[in-house]
Amino acid sequence: MAKVAPAPTDELVWTIAVARVLFGPQMNIQAPPNLNAGALDVLVQAGINDWGGVSPLTPDYVNPEAPWPEIERLREETASAGKTLAERLTIYPRIQRA
């Protein structure tokens, strides 16, 4: 995939929005912030509720050429989009309680 261009942002936003409509509010929908710089607020508005496995301690092993954003910057951009950045385990609390 190294020679394949990423999907245009509008296609990603459309896909997220359709997934949110189809799967409803209970589904967790992720989009990695390190691969979508400059579009974070649009992704939140489209319907994501999870940035994925962002870590201030480890690199993105899948995309090592794209470092994670600084947590404070991600917190600020998330707040600007009207949401709150929160820590979570690798398993969602709803599933953990099941």
Beta strands, then each sheet from edge to edge (+ up, - down):
end
